[in-house]
Amino acid sequence: MRFPIQLTWSITKHLVKNRLKGRKRFPLVLMLEPLHACNLACDGCGRIREYKETIREKMTLEECLGAVDSCDSPIVSVCGGEPLIYPDIVGLVNGIVDRKRHLYLCTNAIGLEKFLPKFPKSPYFTINVSMDGLEQTHDVTRGRKGLYQIDLTAIKTAKAQGFRVITNTTVYKETDMAEIEGLCKELTAAGVDGMLIAPGYAYQAIHDDIFLDRQGIYDKFRRLSGWSKRFRFMNTPLYLEFLRGERHFDCTPWGNPTVNPKGWKGPCYLITDRHYNSYEELMAQTDWEKFERREDPRCANCMMHCSVEPTVMRETGGSMRDAMVMLKWNLT
């Protein structure tokens, strides 16, 4: 299967439980940012720019685990910033896994190898390494020479030690899709369990014109047609149809609630209008319908996986065709 059986079961159980309760909006993935500090300054990262005034702030371990407990999501994505420089990262990882939540640790993999002996080998734990191109592109985009080899070595080491490892690749205006195909070949040879490829979001804090508009996204991602037969994509086939402009999905901004040192970020992982004191306040005080329908101008070119994949997840059961496509995809 494309996903561990425990993850598939957890998501299915979560969807069924909430539908039986009649809940219209409920979390699917908690985006937990224990800090915004990073050991890199990547070209397309909006976090280190958006939070530059509070870059040294971080959540306590108790606050992080409290947020996990208050948000009933089957998946927790620990991101940032760079989570491996969070002082209590080992305790955080173990605390989330002990709660039987499916943890995705999003990292640039600098220093990953030294943490591997301290991390649990569990079906509830996945390491997600950012890879934005082959060696020259990756090193330039990330601003560190030699990073590509560091990351590739860390991926191979983690796989050799029995960890589940996936990668995340962001596509920008200047991205060469032939190079992305070459990257997929190298990552497949390294033994990764899956690859997520998605367009970047045009953060307001980044003034360089590096992001794609909607037509540019369609053009880039039509190049991926047929790649799914050769590479193990984490993009669902329905999300790929959306990226190619073949169908429309509304946004599910409440599917990925985000918490960081300033509070619960609203309305979504990508847009910041305010920070709330609790998850309950975020859900009760946000005008969700406006963002679901993409009426805000900042949503115009957003085709990020965090906005669409939750929609795919919650709508699949409403179409027999979509359900069979998703079942076949997960089983192959």
C-alpha positions in Angstrom: 0.0 0.0 0.0 1.1 3.6 -0.6 0.3 4.5 3.0 0.8 2.3 6.1 -2.3 0.4 7.0 -2.4 2.1 10.4 -2.6 5.6 8.7 -5.3 4.5 6.2 -7.4 3.1 9.1 -6.9 6.1 11.3 -8.0 8.5 8.5 -11.0 6.4 7.6 -12.1 6.0 11.2 -11.7 9.8 11.8 -13.8 10.7 8.7 -16.6 8.2 9.6 -16.7 9.3 13.2 -17.1 13.0 12.3 -19.7 12.4 9.6 -21.7 10.3 12.1 -21.5 13.1 14.5 -22.7 15.5 11.8 -19.7 17.8 12.1 -19.2 19.9 9.0 -15.7 21.1 9.9 -13.0 19.1 11.7 -9.2 18.9 11.6 -7.4 16.4 9.4 -3.7 17.5 9.9 -2.4 19.6 12.7 0.4 21.9 11.4 2.6 22.2 14.5 5.4 24.8 14.3 7.3 24.7 17.6 9.6 27.5 16.4 10.2 29.6 13.3 14.0 29.9 13.5 15.9 28.0 10.8 19.4 27.1 9.9 18.7 28.0 6.2 17.2 31.0 4.4 15.4 29.3 1.4 14.2 31.5 -1.4 10.6 30.5 -1.2 10.1 30.3 2.6 7.6 32.8 3.9 7.9 31.8 7.6 11.4 33.2 8.4 10.3 36.5 6.8 6.8 36.7 8.2 8.0 36.1 11.7 11.3 37.9 11.6 10.4 40.1 14.6 9.7 37.0 16.8 12.0 34.5 15.2 13.6 33.6 18.5 10.3 32.6 20.2 9.4 29.0 20.6 6.7 26.9 22.2 7.4 24.8 25.2 7.1 21.0 25.0 4.1 21.2 27.2 2.4 23.7 24.9 3.2 21.6 21.9 1.7 18.4 23.3 -1.2 20.4 24.7 -2.0 21.7 21.2 -1.9 18.1 20.0 -4.3 17.0 22.7 -6.7 19.9 22.0 -6.9 19.3 18.2 -8.4 16.0 17.3 -6.5 15.3 14.1 -5.1 11.9 13.1 -2.0 13.4 11.6 0.5 15.9 13.1 3.0 17.7 10.8 5.8 19.1 12.8 7.3 21.9 10.7 8.5 25.4 11.2 11.3 26.8 10.9 13.5 23.8 11.2 12.2 21.4 13.8 15.5 19.6 14.3 16.9 22.8 16.0 14.0 22.7 18.5 15.6 21.9 21.9 12.9 19.3 22.8 12.5 17.7 19.4 13.1 14.1 20.7 10.6 14.5 23.5 8.1 16.1 21.0 8.5 13.2 18.5 8.1 10.6 21.2 5.2 12.3 22.8 3.2 12.5 19.6 3.9 8.9 18.6 3.0 7.7 22.1 -0.4 9.3 21.5 -0.8 7.2 18.4 -0.9 10.2 16.2 0.7 9.9 12.8 3.7 12.2 12.8 5.3 13.8 9.8 8.6 15.5 10.7 9.3 18.1 8.0 13.0 18.8 7.9 15.9 20.0 5.7 17.8 17.0 7.1 20.8 19.0 8.3 21.8 17.0 11.4 19.2 14.4 10.9 21.6 11.4 11.1 22.6 12.2 14.7 18.9 12.1 15.8 18.0 8.8 14.1 19.1 6.7 17.1 16.8 8.8 19.3 13.7 8.6 17.1 11.2 5.7 17.3 11.0 3.2 14.4 7.2 3.2 14.3 4.4 3.1 11.7 3.3 6.3 13.2 6.5 8.2 12.4 7.5 9.5 8.9 10.5 11.7 8.1 9.7 14.3 5.3 12.8 15.8 3.7 12.5 18.9 1.5 14.2 18.5 -1.9 13.8 21.3 -4.5 15.8 20.0 -7.4 19.0 18.3 -8.4 22.3 19.3 -6.8 23.0 22.7 -8.2 19.4 23.9 -8.1 18.8 22.5 -4.6 22.0 24.1 -3.2 21.3 27.5 -4.7 17.6 27.6 -3.7 18.4 26.6 -0.2 21.5 28.8 0.0 24.0 26.2 1.2 26.6 24.5 -1.0 26.8 20.7 -0.5 23.2 20.5 1.0 22.0 18.1 -1.7 24.6 15.5 -0.8 23.9 16.0 2.9 20.2 15.4 2.3 20.6 12.4 0.0 23.0 10.8 2.4 20.6 11.4 5.3 17.7 9.9 3.3 19.7 6.7 2.5 20.9 6.4 6.1 17.4 6.8 7.5 16.0 4.2 5.0 18.9 1.8 5.9 17.9 2.1 9.5 14.3 1.2 8.9 12.6 4.6 8.9 9.8 5.6 6.6 11.0 8.6 4.5 9.2 10.8 2.0 10.2 14.0 0.2 8.6 17.3 -0.5 9.4 19.3 -3.7 8.2 22.8 -4.4 7.7 23.9 -8.0 8.4 27.6 -8.9 8.2 29.7 -12.0 11.8 28.8 -13.1 11.6 25.1 -12.2 12.7 22.8 -15.0 10.3 19.9 -15.0 12.8 17.7 -16.8 15.1 18.3 -13.8 12.3 17.3 -11.4 11.9 14.1 -13.4 15.7 13.5 -12.9 15.2 14.2 -9.2 12.4 11.7 -9.0 14.7 9.1 -10.5 17.4 9.8 -7.9 15.0 9.7 -5.0 13.5 6.5 -6.2 16.9 4.9 -6.4 17.5 6.1 -2.8 14.5 4.1 -1.7 12.1 6.9 -0.6 8.6 5.8 0.3 7.0 8.6 -1.6 7.4 12.0 -3.2 5.1 15.0 -2.9 5.4 17.6 -5.6 3.4 20.8 -5.3 3.4 24.5 -6.5 4.7 27.1 -4.1 2.4 29.7 -2.5 3.0 33.3 -3.2 3.8 34.6 0.3 3.3 38.3 0.7 6.5 38.5 2.7 8.5 37.4 -0.4 8.7 40.2 -3.0 10.7 38.2 -5.7 8.5 37.1 -8.6 9.3 33.4 -8.3 5.8 32.0 -7.9 3.5 30.5 -10.6 0.1 31.8 -11.5 -2.8 29.3 -12.1 -2.1 28.9 -15.8 1.6 28.4 -15.1 0.7 25.7 -12.6 -1.5 23.9 -15.2 1.4 24.0 -17.8 4.0 22.7 -15.4 1.9 19.9 -13.9 0.6 18.6 -17.2 4.2 17.4 -17.7 3.7 15.0 -14.8 1.1 13.0 -16.8 2.2 9.4 -16.8 4.9 9.8 -14.2 2.7 8.1 -11.6 3.4 4.8 -13.3 7.1 5.3 -12.7 7.3 7.2 -9.4 5.7 6.8 -6.1 3.9 10.1 -5.7 2.2 11.1 -2.5 0.0 13.5 -4.5 -3.4 11.9 -4.8 -4.6 11.4 -8.5 -7.5 13.7 -7.8 -5.1 16.5 -6.7 -3.1 15.9 -9.8 -6.2 16.4 -11.9 -6.7 19.7 -10.1 -3.1 20.8 -10.7 -3.6 20.0 -14.4 -6.7 22.2 -14.6 -9.0 19.2 -15.3 -11.3 19.7 -12.3 -12.1 22.1 -9.5 -12.0 21.6 -5.7 -13.0 24.1 -3.1 -10.5 24.8 -0.3 -10.6 23.2 3.1 -8.8 25.8 5.1 -9.9 24.3 8.4 -8.4 20.9 7.5 -4.9 21.9 8.4 -5.1 24.1 11.5 -1.7 25.7 12.4 -0.3 26.5 15.8 3.0 28.3 16.5 4.6 30.4 19.2 2.1 33.3 18.6 -1.0 31.1 18.8 -3.4 29.4 16.5 -2.9 31.0 13.0 -5.9 32.0 11.1 -7.4 31.6 8.6 -5.0 28.9 7.3 -1.5 27.6 7.1 -0.7 30.1 4.3 -2.6 33.3 5.2 -2.2 35.1 8.5 -4.9 37.6 9.6 -4.6 37.0 13.3 -3.6 34.5 15.9 -6.1 33.0 18.3 -5.6 31.8 21.9 -7.1 28.4 21.3 -8.1 25.9 18.7 -11.7 26.5 19.7 -11.4 30.2 19.1 -9.9 29.7 15.7 -12.8 27.4 14.6 -15.5 29.6 16.1 -14.3 33.1 15.0 -13.2 32.5 11.4 -15.3 33.2 8.4 -14.7 29.8 6.8 -17.1 30.0 3.9 -15.3 33.0 2.5 -12.0 31.0 2.3 -13.7 27.8 1.3 -15.0 29.5 -1.8 -11.6 31.2 -2.5 -13.2 34.7 -2.4 -10.2 36.3 -0.8 -7.7 37.8 -3.4 -4.8 36.0 -1.7 -6.4 32.7 -2.6 -6.4 33.4 -6.4 -3.4 31.3 -7.3 -3.3 29.0 -4.4 -3.2 25.4 -5.4 -1.2 24.1 -2.5 -1.7 20.5 -1.3 -2.6 21.7 2.2 -5.7 23.5 0.8 -6.8 20.8 -1.7 -5.8 17.4 -0.4 -8.1 17.8 2.7 -10.9 18.5 0.3 -10.1 15.3 -1.7 -10.0 13.4 1.6 -13.4 14.5 2.8 -15.2 14.4 -0.6 -14.0 11.1 -2.0 -16.8 9.1 -0.5 -19.4 11.1 -2.4 -18.3 9.8 -5.8 -18.0 6.1 -6.7 -15.6 7.0 -9.5 -13.4 9.0 -7.2 -13.5 6.3 -4.5 -12.4 3.6 -6.9 -9.6 5.9 -8.3 -8.3 6.5 -4.8 -8.6 2.9 -3.8 -6.6 1.7 -6.8 -4.0 4.5 -6.2 -3.5 3.5 -2.6 -3.2 -0.2 -3.4 -0.6 0.1 -6.2 
